[in-house]
Amino acid sequence: MSREATEIHVLTGPTAAGKTDAALDWAEANHAEILSCDSVCVYRGMDIGSAKPSAEQRARVIHHGLDLAHPSERFSVTRYVECAKAAITAAQSRGRRILVTGGSGFYLAAFFGPVADEVDIPKEVSDEVRRLFNAGLEPLLSRLRQAEPGPLPDWLDIRNPIRVAKALERRLATGQPLDELREAFLARPGPFSDCRISCEVLERPDDELKSRIARRTKAMLAEGLIEESKWLLSLDLDPELPSARAVGYRATMDWLNSGSKLPKEALEERINLDTWALVRKQRKWFVRLDLCK
């Protein structure tokens, strides 16, 4: 990758805001290729529930970052960075710009700061944390509170067992408080710190966005979300995998597991509520990354 020439434009915003159409128009007008920044679109077979660009849309503009892994895999942000760098190199080799579009917070953060530390986790620590993880969130939190002096920091998502487990691993491995570990982490250069990055956040009023979410949910159910979810169930996925917890799919798999006793309207409502919770989470990321200016 030519460091002097690397320019990245980021188009982000909450789910259902209309990023896909806006990205296609921008890419065509600016001689660019599109790099997805969506943590569900990386999975093969998860097309409808992720609102993955269609074959027709991919024919209009070259896309990267789609269909990279099987749902049974855990796709890390580090792996995403490798994919992103390869996409940028490929686009530049064709004399094209790159447009990053999507709203997945950890992937998005890679363009604005560090994504991985160099903490060495001893085997005995990783084994202990794995046992606690398998026992559930509460044992993880209890052990972390035991190890961490004072209250847990506000920036840690204590409802996310994966984040809690990673924090516990680093706390036990280093003996350092979480805030000190975070400060050291944030001082590291990001993987794209040598790039020129511009960013635009596509937003809509809440009422309009909720209407768009409801229409999209109805369309997804009509187009095959239930069939995709049946396929995911057949894979017997670890319920903590990102693919198994993805918005829309999780609700539909729960509905299927219940014997579809509830009416489909109840499933729609659950997906709409889960999607709105995702919107709130995404907006917190935009604030955290200082993108809302």
ROSE-357363 format. One record per residue (C-alpha): residue number from 1; residue in three letters; x, y, z. Coordinates in steps of 0.2 Angstrom, whole numbers, always signed. Example, Ala and Ser with C-alpha at 12.3 -4.5 7.8 and 13.67 -1.06 7.14 Angstrom:
2
+-----+------+-------+-------+-------+
! seq ! type !    px !    py !    pz !
+-----+------+-------+-------+-------+
!   1 !  ALA !   +62 !   -22 !   +39 !
!   2 !  SER !   +68 !    -5 !   +36 !
+-----+------+-------+-------+-------+
This chain:
293
+-----+------+-------+-------+-------+
! seq ! type !    px !    py !    pz !
+-----+------+-------+-------+-------+
!   1 !  MET !    +0 !    +0 !    +0 !
!   2 !  SER !    +7 !   +17 !    -5 !
!   3 !  ARG !    +6 !   +27 !   +11 !
!   4 !  GLU !    +7 !   +44 !    +4 !
!   5 !  ALA !    -7 !   +41 !    -8 !
!   6 !  THR !   -19 !   +32 !    +3 !
!   7 !  GLU !   -35 !   +41 !    +5 !
!   8 !  ILE !   -50 !   +33 !   +14 !
!   9 !  HIS !   -68 !   +40 !   +14 !
!  10 !  VAL !   -79 !   +33 !   +27 !
!  11 !  LEU !   -98 !   +33 !   +26 !
!  12 !  THR !  -107 !   +27 !   +42 !
!  13 !  GLY !  -123 !   +29 !   +51 !
!  14 !  PRO !  -136 !   +18 !   +60 !
!  15 !  THR !  -143 !    +3 !   +52 !
!  16 !  ALA !  -158 !    +6 !   +40 !
!  17 !  ALA !  -152 !   +24 !   +37 !
!  18 !  GLY !  -149 !   +21 !   +18 !
!  19 !  LYS !  -131 !   +19 !   +18 !
!  20 !  THR !  -131 !    +6 !    +4 !
!  21 !  ASP !  -139 !   +17 !    -9 !
!  22 !  ALA !  -129 !   +32 !    -4 !
!  23 !  ALA !  -113 !   +22 !    -5 !
!  24 !  LEU !  -117 !   +16 !   -22 !
!  25 !  ASP !  -120 !   +33 !   -28 !
!  26 !  TRP !  -104 !   +40 !   -20 !
!  27 !  ALA !   -93 !   +26 !   -27 !
!  28 !  GLU !  -100 !   +28 !   -45 !
!  29 !  ALA !   -98 !   +47 !   -44 !
!  30 !  ASN !   -80 !   +46 !   -37 !
!  31 !  HIS !   -73 !   +31 !   -46 !
!  32 !  ALA !   -72 !   +21 !   -30 !
!  33 !  GLU !   -74 !    +3 !   -24 !
!  34 !  ILE !   -84 !    -1 !    -8 !
!  35 !  LEU !   -77 !    -9 !    +8 !
!  36 !  SER !   -90 !   -16 !   +19 !
!  37 !  CYS !   -89 !   -12 !   +38 !
!  38 !  ASP !  -102 !   -24 !   +43 !
!  39 !  SER !   -98 !   -38 !   +55 !
!  40 !  VAL !  -113 !   -49 !   +49 !
!  41 !  CYS !  -109 !   -46 !   +30 !
!  42 !  VAL !   -93 !   -55 !   +33 !
!  43 !  TYR !  -102 !   -72 !   +35 !
!  44 !  ARG !  -107 !   -83 !   +20 !
!  45 !  GLY !  -125 !   -87 !   +19 !
!  46 !  MET !  -131 !   -73 !   +30 !
!  47 !  ASP !  -137 !   -62 !   +16 !
!  48 !  ILE !  -155 !   -56 !   +19 !
!  49 !  GLY !  -154 !   -53 !   +38 !
!  50 !  SER !  -138 !   -43 !   +35 !
!  51 !  ALA !  -145 !   -32 !   +21 !
!  52 !  LYS !  -130 !   -38 !   +11 !
!  53 !  PRO !  -128 !   -29 !    -6 !
!  54 !  SER !  -137 !   -38 !   -20 !
!  55 !  ALA !  -129 !   -46 !   -35 !
!  56 !  GLU !  -135 !   -31 !   -45 !
!  57 !  GLN !  -128 !   -19 !   -33 !
!  58 !  ARG !  -111 !   -28 !   -33 !
!  59 !  ALA !  -111 !   -28 !   -52 !
!  60 !  ARG !  -113 !    -9 !   -51 !
!  61 !  VAL !   -98 !    -6 !   -40 !
!  62 !  ILE !   -84 !   -18 !   -34 !
!  63 !  HIS !   -87 !   -23 !   -16 !
!  64 !  HIS !   -75 !   -30 !    -3 !
!  65 !  GLY !   -77 !   -37 !   +14 !
!  66 !  LEU !   -92 !   -49 !   +10 !
!  67 !  ASP !   -93 !   -67 !   +12 !
!  68 !  LEU !   -76 !   -70 !   +20 !
!  69 !  ALA !   -80 !   -83 !   +33 !
!  70 !  HIS !   -92 !   -97 !   +38 !
!  71 !  PRO !  -104 !   -93 !   +52 !
!  72 !  SER !   -96 !  -106 !   +63 !
!  73 !  GLU !   -80 !   -95 !   +63 !
!  74 !  ARG !   -76 !   -81 !   +75 !
!  75 !  PHE !   -71 !   -67 !   +63 !
!  76 !  SER !   -59 !   -55 !   +73 !
!  77 !  VAL !   -57 !   -36 !   +70 !
!  78 !  THR !   -38 !   -40 !   +67 !
!  79 !  ARG !   -43 !   -51 !   +52 !
!  80 !  TYR !   -55 !   -37 !   +46 !
!  81 !  VAL !   -40 !   -25 !   +46 !
!  82 !  GLU !   -30 !   -37 !   +35 !
!  83 !  CYS !   -45 !   -38 !   +23 !
!  84 !  ALA !   -46 !   -19 !   +23 !
!  85 !  LYS !   -28 !   -17 !   +19 !
!  86 !  ALA !   -29 !   -30 !    +5 !
!  87 !  ALA !   -45 !   -21 !    -2 !
!  88 !  ILE !   -36 !    -4 !    -2 !
!  89 !  THR !   -21 !   -11 !   -11 !
!  90 !  ALA !   -32 !   -19 !   -24 !
!  91 !  ALA !   -42 !    -3 !   -27 !
!  92 !  GLN !   -27 !    +7 !   -29 !
!  93 !  SER !   -19 !    -5 !   -41 !
!  94 !  ARG !   -34 !    -1 !   -52 !
!  95 !  GLY !   -33 !   +17 !   -50 !
!  96 !  ARG !   -48 !   +18 !   -39 !
!  97 !  ARG !   -53 !   +26 !   -22 !
!  98 !  ILE !   -60 !   +16 !    -8 !
!  99 !  LEU !   -76 !   +20 !    +1 !
! 100 !  VAL !   -79 !   +11 !   +18 !
! 101 !  THR !   -97 !    +9 !   +23 !
! 102 !  GLY !  -106 !    +1 !   +37 !
! 103 !  GLY !  -110 !    +4 !   +55 !
! 104 !  SER !  -101 !   -10 !   +65 !
! 105 !  GLY !   -92 !    -1 !   +79 !
! 106 !  PHE !   -77 !   -11 !   +82 !
! 107 !  TYR !   -73 !   -12 !   +63 !
! 108 !  LEU !   -76 !    +6 !   +61 !
! 109 !  ALA !   -65 !   +10 !   +76 !
! 110 !  ALA !   -50 !    +2 !   +66 !
! 111 !  PHE !   -50 !   +17 !   +55 !
! 112 !  PHE !   -48 !   +29 !   +69 !
! 113 !  GLY !   -37 !   +21 !   +82 !
! 114 !  PRO !   -29 !    +5 !   +88 !
! 115 !  VAL !   -38 !   -12 !   +87 !
! 116 !  ALA !   -26 !   -24 !   +96 !
! 117 !  ASP !   -13 !   -24 !  +110 !
! 118 !  GLU !    +2 !   -34 !  +113 !
! 119 !  VAL !    -2 !   -42 !  +130 !
! 120 !  ASP !    +4 !   -59 !  +131 !
! 121 !  ILE !    -9 !   -70 !  +140 !
! 122 !  PRO !    -2 !   -85 !  +149 !
! 123 !  LYS !   -10 !  -102 !  +146 !
! 124 !  GLU !   -16 !  -103 !  +165 !
! 125 !  VAL !   -25 !   -86 !  +163 !
! 126 !  SER !   -33 !   -91 !  +147 !
! 127 !  ASP !   -39 !  -107 !  +154 !
! 128 !  GLU !   -46 !   -99 !  +169 !
! 129 !  VAL !   -55 !   -86 !  +159 !
! 130 !  ARG !   -62 !   -99 !  +147 !
! 131 !  ARG !   -69 !  -109 !  +161 !
! 132 !  LEU !   -78 !   -94 !  +168 !
! 133 !  PHE !   -84 !   -89 !  +151 !
! 134 !  ASN !   -92 !  -106 !  +149 !
! 135 !  ALA !  -100 !  -104 !  +166 !
! 136 !  GLY !  -109 !   -88 !  +161 !
! 137 !  LEU !  -107 !   -69 !  +162 !
! 138 !  GLU !  -110 !   -68 !  +181 !
! 139 !  PRO !   -94 !   -78 !  +186 !
! 140 !  LEU !   -84 !   -68 !  +174 !
! 141 !  LEU !   -90 !   -52 !  +181 !
! 142 !  SER !   -87 !   -58 !  +199 !
! 143 !  ARG !   -69 !   -63 !  +195 !
! 144 !  LEU !   -66 !   -46 !  +187 !
! 145 !  ARG !   -73 !   -36 !  +201 !
! 146 !  GLN !   -62 !   -47 !  +213 !
! 147 !  ALA !   -47 !   -42 !  +203 !
! 148 !  GLU !   -50 !   -24 !  +199 !
! 149 !  PRO !   -49 !   -11 !  +213 !
! 150 !  GLY !   -64 !    +0 !  +214 !
! 151 !  PRO !   -79 !    +1 !  +202 !
! 152 !  LEU !   -77 !    -6 !  +184 !
! 153 !  PRO !   -74 !    +8 !  +172 !
! 154 !  ASP !   -89 !   +15 !  +162 !
! 155 !  TRP !   -82 !   +11 !  +145 !
! 156 !  LEU !   -82 !    -8 !  +148 !
! 157 !  ASP !   -98 !   -16 !  +141 !
! 158 !  ILE !  -102 !   -27 !  +156 !
! 159 !  ARG !  -117 !   -35 !  +147 !
! 160 !  ASN !  -105 !   -42 !  +134 !
! 161 !  PRO !   -97 !   -58 !  +140 !
! 162 !  ILE !   -83 !   -57 !  +126 !
! 163 !  ARG !   -78 !   -40 !  +131 !
! 164 !  VAL !   -78 !   -44 !  +150 !
! 165 !  ALA !   -68 !   -60 !  +146 !
! 166 !  LYS !   -55 !   -50 !  +137 !
! 167 !  ALA !   -54 !   -37 !  +150 !
! 168 !  LEU !   -52 !   -51 !  +164 !
! 169 !  GLU !   -38 !   -59 !  +154 !
! 170 !  ARG !   -28 !   -43 !  +152 !
! 171 !  ARG !   -31 !   -38 !  +171 !
! 172 !  LEU !   -25 !   -55 !  +177 !
! 173 !  ALA !   -10 !   -56 !  +164 !
! 174 !  THR !    -3 !   -39 !  +168 !
! 175 !  GLY !    -9 !   -35 !  +186 !
! 176 !  GLN !   -13 !   -17 !  +179 !
! 177 !  PRO !   -29 !    -8 !  +182 !
! 178 !  LEU !   -41 !    -8 !  +167 !
! 179 !  ASP !   -40 !   +11 !  +165 !
! 180 !  GLU !   -21 !   +10 !  +164 !
! 181 !  LEU !   -22 !    -4 !  +151 !
! 182 !  ARG !   -34 !    +6 !  +141 !
! 183 !  GLU !   -23 !   +22 !  +142 !
! 184 !  ALA !    -8 !   +12 !  +135 !
! 185 !  PHE !   -19 !    +4 !  +122 !
! 186 !  LEU !   -26 !   +21 !  +116 !
! 187 !  ALA !    -8 !   +28 !  +114 !
! 188 !  ARG !    -4 !   +15 !  +101 !
! 189 !  PRO !    -5 !   +20 !   +83 !
! 190 !  GLY !   -20 !   +13 !   +73 !
! 191 !  PRO !   -18 !    +2 !   +58 !
! 192 !  PHE !   -23 !   +16 !   +47 !
! 193 !  SER !   -14 !   +30 !   +56 !
! 194 !  ASP !    -4 !   +34 !   +40 !
! 195 !  CYS !   -19 !   +36 !   +29 !
! 196 !  ARG !   -30 !   +52 !   +25 !
! 197 !  ILE !   -47 !   +48 !   +32 !
! 198 !  SER !   -63 !   +58 !   +29 !
! 199 !  CYS !   -79 !   +53 !   +37 !
! 200 !  GLU !   -98 !   +57 !   +34 !
! 201 !  VAL !  -112 !   +51 !   +46 !
! 202 !  LEU !  -129 !   +48 !   +38 !
! 203 !  GLU !  -143 !   +51 !   +50 !
! 204 !  ARG !  -161 !   +52 !   +50 !
! 205 !  PRO !  -174 !   +57 !   +63 !
! 206 !  ASP !  -180 !   +44 !   +75 !
! 207 !  ASP !  -198 !   +42 !   +69 !
! 208 !  GLU !  -192 !   +41 !   +51 !
! 209 !  LEU !  -178 !   +28 !   +55 !
! 210 !  LYS !  -190 !   +17 !   +65 !
! 211 !  SER !  -202 !   +17 !   +50 !
! 212 !  ARG !  -188 !   +12 !   +39 !
! 213 !  ILE !  -183 !    -2 !   +51 !
! 214 !  ALA !  -201 !    -9 !   +52 !
! 215 !  ARG !  -202 !    -9 !   +33 !
! 216 !  ARG !  -185 !   -18 !   +31 !
! 217 !  THR !  -190 !   -31 !   +44 !
! 218 !  LYS !  -206 !   -35 !   +35 !
! 219 !  ALA !  -197 !   -36 !   +18 !
! 220 !  MET !  -183 !   -47 !   +26 !
! 221 !  LEU !  -196 !   -60 !   +33 !
! 222 !  ALA !  -205 !   -60 !   +16 !
! 223 !  GLU !  -188 !   -63 !    +7 !
! 224 !  GLY !  -181 !   -77 !   +17 !
! 225 !  LEU !  -175 !   -72 !   +34 !
! 226 !  ILE !  -184 !   -87 !   +42 !
! 227 !  GLU !  -176 !   -99 !   +29 !
! 228 !  GLU !  -158 !   -92 !   +32 !
! 229 !  SER !  -161 !   -94 !   +51 !
! 230 !  LYS !  -167 !  -112 !   +49 !
! 231 !  TRP !  -150 !  -115 !   +40 !
! 232 !  LEU !  -141 !  -107 !   +55 !
! 233 !  LEU !  -150 !  -118 !   +67 !
! 234 !  SER !  -145 !  -133 !   +57 !
! 235 !  LEU !  -126 !  -128 !   +60 !
! 236 !  ASP !  -128 !  -130 !   +79 !
! 237 !  LEU !  -118 !  -114 !   +82 !
! 238 !  ASP !  -110 !  -109 !   +98 !
! 239 !  PRO !  -123 !   -97 !  +105 !
! 240 !  GLU !  -109 !   -84 !  +109 !
! 241 !  LEU !  -103 !   -83 !   +91 !
! 242 !  PRO !  -106 !   -66 !   +83 !
! 243 !  SER !  -116 !   -75 !   +69 !
! 244 !  ALA !  -128 !   -83 !   +82 !
! 245 !  ARG !  -131 !   -67 !   +91 !
! 246 !  ALA !  -134 !   -56 !   +75 !
! 247 !  VAL !  -149 !   -45 !   +76 !
! 248 !  GLY !  -163 !   -52 !   +66 !
! 249 !  TYR !  -156 !   -69 !   +66 !
! 250 !  ARG !  -156 !   -72 !   +85 !
! 251 !  ALA !  -174 !   -67 !   +87 !
! 252 !  THR !  -179 !   -78 !   +72 !
! 253 !  MET !  -170 !   -93 !   +79 !
! 254 !  ASP !  -178 !   -91 !   +96 !
! 255 !  TRP !  -195 !   -90 !   +87 !
! 256 !  LEU !  -191 !  -106 !   +78 !
! 257 !  ASN !  -185 !  -115 !   +93 !
! 258 !  SER !  -201 !  -110 !  +102 !
! 259 !  GLY !  -210 !  -120 !   +89 !
! 260 !  SER !  -216 !  -104 !   +80 !
! 261 !  LYS !  -230 !  -103 !   +93 !
! 262 !  LEU !  -230 !   -84 !   +93 !
! 263 !  PRO !  -238 !   -75 !   +78 !
! 264 !  LYS !  -226 !   -68 !   +65 !
! 265 !  GLU !  -231 !   -51 !   +70 !
! 266 !  ALA !  -223 !   -54 !   +87 !
! 267 !  LEU !  -207 !   -59 !   +78 !
! 268 !  GLU !  -207 !   -43 !   +68 !
! 269 !  GLU !  -209 !   -33 !   +84 !
! 270 !  ARG !  -195 !   -42 !   +92 !
! 271 !  ILE !  -183 !   -39 !   +77 !
! 272 !  ASN !  -189 !   -20 !   +77 !
! 273 !  LEU !  -185 !   -18 !   +95 !
! 274 !  ASP !  -168 !   -27 !   +94 !
! 275 !  THR !  -164 !   -17 !   +79 !
! 276 !  TRP !  -168 !    -1 !   +88 !
! 277 !  ALA !  -157 !    -6 !  +102 !
! 278 !  LEU !  -143 !    -9 !   +89 !
! 279 !  VAL !  -146 !    +9 !   +83 !
! 280 !  ARG !  -143 !   +16 !  +100 !
! 281 !  LYS !  -127 !    +6 !  +102 !
! 282 !  GLN !  -121 !   +12 !   +85 !
! 283 !  ARG !  -124 !   +30 !   +90 !
! 284 !  LYS !  -114 !   +28 !  +106 !
! 285 !  TRP !  -100 !   +22 !   +95 !
! 286 !  PHE !  -101 !   +37 !   +83 !
! 287 !  VAL !  -100 !   +49 !   +99 !
! 288 !  ARG !   -85 !   +38 !  +106 !
! 289 !  LEU !   -76 !   +40 !   +90 !
! 290 !  ASP !   -80 !   +59 !   +89 !
! 291 !  LEU !   -89 !   +57 !   +72 !
! 292 !  CYS !  -104 !   +67 !   +77 !
! 293 !  LYS !   -98 !   +85 !   +72 !
+-----+------+-------+-------+-------+
